[in-house]
């Protein structure tokens, strides 16, 4: 009976440890319409709220991948930006789709093309408090604005880290060995 009680305590400890294992990053997509001549922006990012504050931020090391594509129009040609081009990124995971708050926003550029979106105080193209975006090119006059809201959607569920599965497997193996020992 003591062995069963001991095994139960060990199994409970394993379950507690696996429940506390941190989840893997989540993949998000975003899009923004409303630019002149029907142009738009689509993109994706991979993020994890490591400090559990409800925000994912580039400065906090919580953005792991990023890509963005501007579809182009007669004002500004098609362009793409990647993670290396990202200079500012803050997104609130509160679930409010289609709007950005406070200092939320995206800023990316590679010296030639730029994209900036959000109402944060860093963003002056539309004025503080306005949800909009600006895309610009390397030449004067290559500016496109959008007052359309940014739609962000989660595209994949959180996946537990392999450590949680390893803990569960270890617990099952221990239980199997205990049952075999009792039968012998």
C-alpha positions as CSV (number, residue, x, y, z in Angstrom):
1,X,0.0,0.0,0.0
2,X,2.9,2.4,0.7
3,X,4.3,1.8,-2.8
4,X,1.0,2.7,-4.4
5,X,0.8,5.9,-2.2
6,X,4.4,6.7,-3.1
7,X,3.7,6.2,-6.8
8,X,0.6,8.3,-6.6
9,X,2.6,11.2,-5.1
10,X,5.3,10.9,-7.8
11,X,2.7,10.8,-10.5
12,X,1.0,13.9,-9.1
13,X,4.4,15.7,-9.0
14,X,5.0,14.8,-12.7
15,X,1.5,16.0,-13.6
16,X,2.1,19.3,-11.8
17,X,5.4,19.8,-13.5
18,X,4.0,19.1,-16.9
19,X,1.0,21.4,-16.3
20,X,3.5,24.2,-15.6
21,X,5.5,23.7,-18.8
22,X,5.4,26.8,-21.0
23,X,3.6,26.6,-24.3
24,X,5.3,27.1,-27.6
25,X,5.0,30.3,-29.7
26,X,1.8,30.9,-31.6
27,X,1.6,31.8,-35.3
28,X,-0.5,34.9,-36.2
29,X,-1.6,36.3,-39.5
30,X,-2.6,39.9,-40.2
31,X,-4.0,41.9,-43.0
32,X,-4.8,45.5,-43.7
33,X,-6.9,46.8,-46.6
34,X,-7.9,50.3,-47.5
35,X,-4.8,51.5,-49.4
36,X,-5.3,53.5,-52.6
37,X,-6.4,51.5,-55.7
38,X,-7.3,48.4,-53.5
39,X,-3.7,47.7,-52.4
40,X,-3.3,45.9,-49.1
41,X,-0.8,44.4,-46.6
42,X,-0.7,40.8,-45.5
43,X,1.7,39.3,-43.1
44,X,2.5,36.9,-40.3
45,X,4.4,36.7,-37.0
46,X,5.4,34.1,-34.5
47,X,5.2,35.2,-30.9
48,X,5.0,34.0,-27.3
49,X,4.1,36.1,-24.2
50,X,7.2,35.2,-22.2
51,X,6.6,37.6,-19.3
52,X,2.8,36.9,-19.1
53,X,1.8,40.6,-19.3
54,X,-0.7,40.1,-22.1
55,X,1.5,41.8,-24.7
56,X,4.0,40.5,-27.2
57,X,6.9,42.8,-27.9
58,X,10.0,42.9,-30.0
59,X,11.9,44.7,-27.2
60,X,11.0,41.9,-24.8
61,X,12.3,39.2,-27.2
62,X,8.8,37.7,-27.7
63,X,8.7,38.0,-31.5
64,X,10.5,35.1,-33.2
65,X,9.5,35.6,-36.9
66,X,7.9,38.2,-39.0
67,X,7.0,38.8,-42.7
68,X,4.9,41.4,-44.5
69,X,4.0,41.9,-48.1
70,X,2.5,45.1,-49.7
71,X,0.5,44.2,-52.8
72,X,1.4,47.4,-54.7
73,X,-0.4,50.0,-56.7
74,X,0.4,52.8,-59.2
75,X,1.9,54.9,-56.3
76,X,4.1,52.3,-54.7
77,X,5.4,49.0,-56.1
78,X,5.1,45.6,-54.5
79,X,7.5,45.0,-51.6
80,X,8.2,42.6,-48.8
81,X,9.7,43.0,-45.3
82,X,11.1,40.3,-43.1
83,X,12.1,39.8,-39.4
84,X,15.5,41.5,-39.9
85,X,13.6,44.6,-41.1
86,X,11.4,44.9,-38.0
87,X,12.2,47.9,-35.7
88,X,9.1,48.1,-33.5
89,X,6.4,45.6,-32.6
90,X,3.9,45.6,-29.8
91,X,0.7,43.6,-29.9
92,X,-1.9,43.2,-27.1
93,X,-3.2,39.6,-26.9
94,X,-6.5,40.7,-25.4
95,X,-8.4,39.2,-28.3
96,X,-9.7,42.6,-29.6
97,X,-9.5,41.9,-33.4
98,X,-9.3,44.8,-35.8
99,X,-8.0,47.6,-33.6
100,X,-4.8,48.6,-31.9
101,X,-4.4,50.5,-28.6
102,X,-1.9,52.7,-26.8
103,X,1.6,51.9,-27.9
104,X,0.6,48.9,-30.0
105,X,1.9,49.0,-33.6
106,X,4.3,47.7,-36.2
107,X,7.2,49.5,-37.8
108,X,9.5,47.8,-40.3
109,X,11.8,49.1,-43.0
110,X,14.9,48.1,-45.0
111,X,16.3,51.5,-46.0
112,X,14.1,51.5,-49.2
113,X,10.6,50.4,-48.2
114,X,8.8,51.0,-45.0
115,X,5.6,50.1,-43.2
116,X,4.2,51.7,-40.1
117,X,0.9,51.0,-38.5
118,X,-0.9,51.8,-35.2
119,X,-2.0,54.6,-32.9
120,X,1.1,54.6,-30.7
121,X,2.8,57.9,-29.8
122,X,5.8,56.8,-32.0
123,X,3.6,57.0,-35.1
124,X,3.1,60.5,-36.4
125,X,1.9,59.9,-40.0
126,X,-1.8,59.7,-39.0
127,X,-1.6,61.3,-35.6
128,X,-1.8,59.7,-32.2
129,X,-4.9,57.7,-31.5
130,X,-5.7,56.8,-35.1
131,X,-5.7,53.3,-36.5
132,X,-4.0,53.6,-39.8
133,X,-1.0,52.6,-41.7
134,X,1.6,54.1,-44.0
135,X,3.7,52.4,-46.6
136,X,6.5,54.2,-48.3
137,X,9.1,53.7,-50.9
138,X,12.6,55.0,-51.5
139,X,11.6,57.9,-53.7
140,X,9.7,61.1,-52.9
141,X,6.0,60.8,-53.4
142,X,5.9,57.0,-52.9
143,X,3.5,57.2,-50.0
144,X,0.4,55.1,-49.5
145,X,-2.0,55.5,-46.6
146,X,-4.8,53.3,-45.2
147,X,-7.4,54.1,-42.6
148,X,-8.5,50.4,-42.7
149,X,-8.2,48.5,-39.5
150,X,-5.7,45.8,-39.0
151,X,-7.2,42.3,-38.7
152,X,-5.0,39.9,-36.7
153,X,-5.9,36.2,-36.4
154,X,-4.4,33.2,-34.6
155,X,-3.6,30.5,-37.2
156,X,-2.3,27.7,-35.0
157,X,-3.0,26.4,-31.5
158,X,-0.4,26.4,-28.8
159,X,1.7,23.2,-28.8
160,X,3.1,21.9,-25.5
161,X,6.9,21.7,-25.3
162,X,8.4,18.3,-25.7
163,X,9.4,18.3,-22.0
164,X,5.7,17.9,-21.0
165,X,5.4,14.7,-23.1
166,X,8.7,13.4,-21.7
167,X,7.4,13.9,-18.2
168,X,4.2,12.0,-19.0
169,X,6.1,9.2,-20.7
170,X,8.4,8.9,-17.6
171,X,5.4,8.7,-15.3
172,X,3.7,6.0,-17.4
173,X,7.0,4.0,-17.6
174,X,7.3,4.2,-13.8
175,X,3.7,3.0,-13.3
176,X,4.3,0.1,-15.7
177,X,7.4,-1.0,-13.9
178,X,5.6,-0.8,-10.5
179,X,2.7,-3.0,-11.8
180,X,5.2,-5.5,-13.2
181,X,7.1,-5.6,-9.9
182,X,3.9,-6.2,-7.9
183,X,2.9,-9.1,-10.2
184,X,6.3,-10.8,-10.0
